[in-house]
Amino acid sequence: GGDPRKDPGHVLINVGGNRYTFPWSTLEQFPQSRLGRLRFCTTPEEIARLCDDYDETCREFFFDRNPTAFRVILNFLAAGKLRLLRELCAVSLHDELDYWGVDPGHMERCCRRRMITRVDEVVERERKEEEWRKKRMMLKKRPAQTEKGYRRLVSMLREVMENPHSGLAGKMFACLSIIMVLVTVISLCISTMPDLRDEENRGECSLKCHNMFVVESICVAWFTLEFLLRFVNAPSKLAFARGPLNIIDAIAILPYYVSLVLDVGDESQEDVVMGAGRGYLDKLSLILRLLRALRILYVMRLARHSLGLQTLGVTMQRSMREFGLLLLFVCVAVTLYSPLVHLVESELAPFAAINPHHRFSSIPASYWWAIISMTTVGYGDMVPRSIPGQMVALFSILSGILIMAFPATSIFHTFSRSYQELKQEYKRVWKQEQHEEAHHCLDSCWCCHLLLVGDSGWVRLG
């Protein structure tokens, strides 16, 4: 019946203004936690290292921490259940767990995964912000003398190419890049028309074909110039070479120059290679078509200027676990239904003996049917004819619908969250750049004002 605050078997904790009293025995299973170590402190110096303040009169320990997160941790210390509450920030709880010395591995699996995912996202965002901040600081630290001539031109080009919000020049550069990509895609589509293919096979080149080549050359020249400018202006050439979009740019640009070299070699050998050498020319023509088809990779360049494509890439990166589970579910279901439909149709479908074209000849051949059935595509090239086979097809289709729906909600929420984060990041960067630009203009005007005042002799001190 006494006051538990004066009981040596109890501890009084004040976290963010909220007071908690519980017996020391609650911490017996967690001796390495902060409170568990605080229990065995005997000197004021030891106590001061573990808490923010201590009232020796009331034997009260003070902690300037999040009280909501501490309630979750205290519930874990008392009941052994650690969960992430909906109203609690995952990053804040992660920091509190680290402060109180509680292993996140004790958390429920679903809550732990949600917390770790959110923490990784915040760390990635902070890393990008730090890189952007360092980049801006490097530009600011350069003295005024070095910002003249060539260096100033390089700095302006880098800003125009990397940041569409840098001004009118940046927006025009981004729009021109998008137009070039669209023109390249349209040119690739037109080059596959039957009349142009016939001219290519005959070795002829009409005015239309010549115009297509000129348009392609202009687009590739633009992409090459942009690629070289990005490479020259890149602070780290190795980091530039490792960039995924830069690798795609190189793969999309190189086929044009390779095809030019092969075309020159083809013309030089046309008079020499005859008869049996025709097969070599056919293979060379096939290689040229394959190389030109790689121009479709230019579409990936839109990711530099499209927030939607960037969101799609971030979503795929963050949802690799969901895509892996989806692939696993589909593989298991295909492995299950393919032998079933093969067995049923081989033994119970007399129509298959009459029409071998529709027969499920083997289990590997049935894999194709299972895949297109589970994805609800259904080309109709392989159709089960027996009643048991149709029942297997029904279960296969229903399983495919359910399997496809399982990760859809999670992937959708990831896409929505990634889109909002990228959108807010773009707005934040744009506002910060506008603020810095206004601040820079204000400083310039102030310096000019001081110079004018100094020249006119109206300087007052004191």
C-alpha atoms as one frame of an Amber mdcrd trajectory, in Angstrom:
protein
   0.000   0.000   0.000   2.925   2.551   0.032   3.866   5.035  -2.635   5.457
   3.059  -5.479   7.689   6.033  -6.303   9.452   5.580  -2.962   9.619   1.826
  -3.283  13.174   0.774  -4.252  11.670  -2.068  -6.263   9.925   0.387  -8.578
  11.233   3.016 -10.965   9.719   6.384 -11.845  10.331   7.494 -15.452   9.403
  10.878 -16.920   9.410  10.806 -20.729   8.399  13.995 -22.488   6.334  15.137
 -19.481   4.531  11.801 -19.034   5.326   9.838 -15.890   5.465   6.037 -15.768
   5.953   3.793 -12.743   6.727   0.091 -13.049   8.763  -2.500 -11.138  12.442
  -3.005 -11.945  11.691  -6.695 -12.437  10.055  -5.769 -15.768  13.546  -5.211
 -17.187  15.062  -8.533 -16.142  14.739  -9.994 -19.647  16.304  -6.897 -21.239
  19.499  -6.141 -19.286  21.212  -4.529 -22.332  18.482  -1.944 -22.852  18.982
   1.611 -21.639  16.593   1.153 -18.712  18.133  -2.226 -17.920  21.579  -0.611
 -17.648  20.118   2.302 -15.709  18.907  -0.135 -13.055  22.466  -0.988 -11.998
  23.834   2.571 -12.003  25.112   3.685  -8.585  26.838   7.023  -9.147  25.413
  10.310 -10.519  27.937  10.191 -13.389  26.676   6.798 -14.550  23.062   7.963
 -14.335  23.845  11.153 -16.282  25.260   9.113 -19.157  21.958   7.260 -19.576
  19.289   9.894 -18.882  18.844  13.640 -19.415  18.201  14.528 -15.784  17.638
  12.886 -12.383  15.739  14.069  -9.306  17.394  12.360  -6.366  14.678  13.478
  -3.962  11.828  11.822  -5.843  14.104   9.229  -7.478  12.709  10.313 -10.843
  14.542   9.844 -14.165  13.885  12.365 -16.933  14.130  11.639 -20.654  13.480
  14.209 -23.378  12.139  11.665 -25.857   8.941  10.864 -27.769   6.297   9.744
 -25.211   4.130   7.994 -27.809   7.022   5.814 -28.974   7.993   5.123 -25.358
   4.515   3.763 -24.618   5.023   1.246 -27.435   8.441   0.295 -26.035   7.126
   0.070 -22.463   4.316  -2.192 -23.629   6.961  -4.410 -25.239   9.043  -4.499
 -22.048   5.981  -5.449 -20.017   4.053  -7.727 -22.394   6.650  -8.740 -25.000
   4.662  -7.351 -27.964   6.281  -4.725 -30.192   4.124  -3.264 -32.959   4.151
  -0.188 -35.187   1.084   1.925 -34.445  -0.655   3.621 -37.338  -0.384   7.089
 -35.782   3.337   6.672 -35.036   6.065   7.664 -37.485   8.106   4.639 -38.536
  11.360   6.609 -38.677  10.732   8.092 -35.229  10.058   4.632 -33.767  13.246
   3.305 -35.364  15.266   6.091 -33.738  13.553   5.505 -30.380  14.262   1.770
 -30.506  17.903   2.543 -31.140  17.980   5.039 -28.246  16.299   2.726 -25.717
  18.441  -0.219 -26.792  15.617  -2.429 -28.079  16.365  -4.748 -30.987  13.928
  -4.166 -33.920  14.042  -7.925 -34.487  11.521  -8.310 -31.657   8.934  -6.467
 -33.738   6.180  -8.281 -35.597   7.303  -9.227 -39.088   4.804  -7.086 -40.997
   5.465  -4.031 -38.813   9.238  -4.508 -39.007   9.151  -4.710 -42.777   7.023
  -1.566 -43.015   9.357   0.300 -40.671  12.546  -0.804 -42.440  11.083   0.058
 -45.844  10.171   3.531 -44.684  13.570   4.063 -43.044  15.346   2.992 -46.247
  13.249   5.437 -48.250  14.127   8.290 -45.899  17.827   7.367 -46.003  17.756
   7.322 -49.810  16.016  10.689 -49.921  18.503  12.196 -47.461  21.364  10.817
 -49.552  19.985  12.497 -52.674  19.459  15.737 -50.778  23.018  15.593 -49.491
  24.366  15.006 -52.998  22.306  17.901 -54.307  23.473  20.114 -51.416  27.131
  19.242 -52.035  26.699  19.948 -55.709  25.236  23.377 -54.964  27.964  24.105
 -52.418  30.679  23.221 -54.924  29.210  25.702 -57.370  29.017  28.377 -54.668
  32.561  27.870 -53.398  34.112  28.645 -56.761  35.614  32.130 -56.758  34.304
  34.742 -59.132  37.480  34.658 -61.217  36.986  31.017 -62.207  33.366  31.616
 -63.232  34.483  33.392 -66.384  34.995  32.109 -69.859  35.109  28.347 -70.300
  34.271  27.360 -66.710  31.260  29.606 -66.630  30.037  28.141 -69.920  30.489
  24.585 -68.583  28.624  25.476 -65.402  25.733  26.978 -67.362  25.552  23.959
 -69.702  25.486  21.545 -66.769  22.665  23.486 -65.134  20.665  23.602 -68.369
  21.035  19.876 -69.118  20.531  18.511 -65.615  17.824  20.829 -64.337  14.807
  21.639 -66.563  13.623  24.120 -63.903  16.797  26.210 -64.177  15.117  28.635
 -66.532  13.867  29.081 -70.069  16.991  27.461 -71.553  16.555  24.344 -69.391
  12.894  23.995 -70.378  13.708  24.450 -74.075  16.498  21.873 -73.857  14.168
  19.328 -72.197  11.394  19.961 -74.754  13.833  19.597 -77.641  15.132  16.307
 -76.242  11.575  14.967 -75.949  10.772  16.058 -79.515  13.896  14.299 -80.815
  12.911  11.102 -79.019   9.395  11.213 -80.482  10.756  11.879 -83.981  13.141
   8.928 -83.632  10.343   6.577 -82.556   8.112   7.709 -85.436  11.005   7.304
 -87.860  11.625   3.775 -86.619   7.952   2.889 -87.121   7.875   4.315 -90.646
  11.093   2.481 -91.605   9.304  -0.856 -91.118   6.657  -0.101 -93.767   6.535
  -2.713 -96.571   7.584  -0.342 -99.382  10.709   0.791 -97.530  11.569  -2.794
 -96.606  11.263  -3.819-100.281  13.586  -0.992-101.320  16.087  -2.049 -98.680
  15.981  -5.656 -99.859  16.546  -4.549-103.457  19.426  -2.291-102.389  17.664
   0.839-103.625  17.099   4.168-101.859  14.301   6.466-102.962  13.801  10.093
-101.941  11.620   8.979 -99.036  14.318   6.633 -97.806  16.922   9.382 -98.143
  14.769  11.804 -96.122  14.336   9.182 -93.406  18.101   8.771 -93.226  18.604
  12.536 -92.929  16.066  12.774 -90.096  17.700   9.854 -88.298  21.151  11.415
 -88.721  19.975  14.731 -87.253  18.404  12.996 -84.253  21.470  10.848 -83.606
  23.716  13.898 -83.947  21.639  15.651 -81.281  21.741  12.642 -78.956  25.484
  12.279 -79.474  26.075  15.942 -78.738  23.945  15.742 -75.598  25.733  12.580
 -74.460  29.177  14.134 -74.979  28.163  17.324 -73.175  26.870  15.338 -70.214
  30.083  13.335 -70.152  32.328  16.399 -70.327  30.344  18.265 -67.666  30.063
  15.267 -65.318  32.058  15.855 -62.087  32.853  12.120 -61.892  33.386  10.325
 -65.194  33.239   6.902 -63.505  29.899   7.668 -61.853  28.618   8.903 -65.223
  29.675   5.652 -66.928  27.858   3.622 -64.261  24.576   5.516 -64.599  21.777
   3.271 -65.960  20.321   5.972 -68.221  23.774   6.817 -69.558  24.400   3.151
 -70.409  21.055   3.035 -72.237  22.000   6.191 -74.165  25.283   4.628 -75.285
  23.562   1.387 -76.362  20.982   3.382 -78.342  23.526   5.676 -80.048  26.255
   3.182 -80.999  24.145   1.065 -83.448  23.832   4.024 -85.821  27.611   4.406
 -86.162  28.117   0.632 -86.330  25.554   0.413 -89.122  27.364   3.188 -90.997
  30.621   1.237 -90.798  28.900  -1.966 -91.916  27.183  -0.136 -94.791  30.560
   1.145 -96.011  32.008  -2.361 -95.762  28.985  -3.740 -97.579  29.423  -1.289
-100.481  33.157  -1.998-100.765  32.571  -5.749-100.972  29.485  -5.653-103.154
  31.502  -6.005-106.367  33.777  -8.655-104.903  31.356 -10.930-103.101  29.140
 -12.759-105.581  27.238 -16.030-105.695  28.088 -17.881-102.486  28.782 -14.607
-100.720  25.112 -13.644-100.940  24.443 -15.419 -97.657  27.040 -13.245 -95.962
  25.286 -10.116 -97.235  21.914 -11.418 -96.012  23.357 -11.988 -92.548  24.912
  -8.534 -92.613  21.538  -7.032 -93.533  19.903  -8.890 -90.635  22.513  -7.519
 -88.236  21.841  -4.001 -89.499  18.102  -4.408 -88.908  18.726  -5.643 -85.374
  21.033  -2.740 -84.641  18.546  -0.229 -85.974  15.799  -1.791 -83.868  17.810
  -0.845 -80.785  16.826   2.751 -81.488  13.640   2.016 -79.588  15.766   2.379
 -76.436  15.587   6.129 -77.006  12.167   5.936 -75.362  13.956   5.362 -72.055
  15.441   8.844 -72.381  12.012  10.226 -71.539  12.672   9.141 -67.949  15.037
  12.112 -67.619  12.135  14.517 -68.072   9.049  12.462 -67.114   7.988  12.265
 -63.487   5.689   9.334 -64.309   8.483   7.194 -65.770  10.731   8.027 -62.831
   7.927   6.957 -60.486   7.564   3.705 -62.401  11.282   2.979 -62.012  11.242
   3.781 -58.291   8.131   1.629 -57.805   9.726  -1.358 -59.532  12.844  -0.910
 -57.424  10.866  -0.742 -54.181   8.484  -3.587 -55.122  11.066  -6.204 -56.080
   9.894  -8.425 -53.226   6.274  -8.273 -54.418   7.298  -8.998 -58.021   9.425
 -11.904 -56.792   6.473 -13.360 -54.863   4.218 -12.899 -57.903   6.710 -14.743
 -60.112   6.996 -17.517 -57.523   3.202 -17.931 -57.297   2.856 -18.041 -61.087
   5.660 -20.599 -61.465   4.146 -22.855 -58.805   0.687 -22.655 -60.376   2.027
 -23.274 -63.897   3.997 -26.275 -62.629   0.807 -27.591 -61.013  -1.730 -27.111
 -63.818   0.454 -28.052 -66.801   0.800 -31.763 -65.861  -2.879 -31.883 -64.919
  -4.160 -30.556 -68.242  -1.676 -32.734 -70.149  -2.832 -35.857 -68.303  -6.519
 -35.055 -68.665  -6.376 -34.094 -72.335  -4.090 -36.963 -73.356  -6.283 -39.606
 -71.724  -9.803 -38.180 -71.859  -9.980 -36.073 -75.042 -10.823 -38.120 -78.158
 -10.867 -34.885 -80.163  -7.115 -34.622 -79.719  -6.514 -37.842 -81.612  -8.516
 -36.508 -84.559  -6.946 -33.042 -84.464  -3.296 -33.346 -83.378  -2.912 -29.594
 -83.804  -4.977 -29.007 -80.661  -3.325 -31.778 -78.679  -1.366 -31.136 -75.473
   1.545 -33.201 -76.732   3.829 -32.750 -73.706   4.056 -31.061 -70.331   6.476
 -28.367 -71.585   4.009 -27.606 -74.393   1.290 -27.297 -71.744   3.339 -24.655
 -69.898   2.482 -22.152 -72.627  -1.227 -22.895 -72.251  -1.048 -22.524 -68.460
   0.731 -19.165 -68.679  -1.696 -17.585 -71.150  -4.671 -19.018 -69.241  -3.537
 -17.755 -65.822  -2.856 -14.300 -67.243  -6.375 -14.405 -68.839  -4.930 -13.811
 -72.328  -6.214 -16.993 -73.977  -4.973 -16.972 -77.590  -7.034 -20.056 -78.416
  -4.173 -21.983 -80.049  -4.469 -24.732 -77.397  -7.934 -25.478 -76.026  -8.975
 -28.296 -73.655 -11.883 -30.299 -75.147 -12.836 -32.707 -72.377 -14.991 -31.816
 -69.386 -12.169 -32.551 -66.872  -9.793 -30.478 -68.981 -12.221 -27.562 -68.965
 -12.532 -27.876 -65.172  -8.729 -27.675 -64.891  -8.826 -24.605 -67.151 -11.488
 -23.007 -64.935  -9.411 -23.483 -61.782  -6.320 -22.270 -63.626  -8.014 -19.035
 -64.687  -9.478 -18.395 -61.231  -6.082 -19.039 -59.631  -4.437 -16.662 -62.072
  -6.899 -13.866 -61.240  -6.330 -14.300 -57.501  -2.539 -14.551 -57.837  -2.384
 -11.391 -59.949  -4.571  -9.554 -57.430  -2.503 -10.460 -54.341   0.393  -7.967
 -54.767  -1.591  -5.418 -56.793  -2.713  -3.397 -53.749   0.777  -3.214 -52.287
   2.324  -2.201 -55.622  -0.373   0.439 -56.158   0.248   1.995 -52.739   3.994
   1.960 -53.411   3.447   3.694 -56.750   1.166   6.318 -55.204   3.576   7.010
 -52.348   6.579   7.182 -54.697   4.762   9.605 -56.989   3.862  11.912 -54.116
   7.413  11.801 -52.756   8.994  12.624 -56.131   6.462  15.367 -56.717   7.170
  16.935 -53.315  10.909  16.604 -53.913  10.626  18.416 -57.249   8.604  21.183
 -55.622  11.058  21.485 -52.729  14.090  21.655 -55.030  12.358  24.166 -57.274
  11.400  26.400 -54.332  14.882  26.179 -52.872  16.460  27.111 -56.192  14.060
  30.026 -56.552  14.939  31.153 -53.025  18.676  30.900 -53.721  18.288  32.757
 -57.001  16.338  35.561 -55.296  18.904  35.669 -52.492  21.740  35.829 -55.037
  20.041  38.678 -56.900  19.488  40.513 -53.623  23.169  40.122 -52.711  24.227
  41.363 -56.143  21.979  44.413 -55.865  23.307  45.146 -52.379  26.922  44.908
 -53.562  26.189  47.245 -56.463  24.506  49.644 -54.059  27.555  49.654 -51.787
  29.852  50.285 -54.733  27.762  53.217 -55.914  27.591  54.686 -52.450  31.334
  54.267 -52.027  32.072  55.949 -55.333  29.848  58.915 -54.539  31.470  59.391
 -51.147  28.271  59.014 -49.078  29.670  56.397 -46.729  28.862  56.890 -43.059
  30.432  54.928 -40.244  28.992  54.637 -36.758
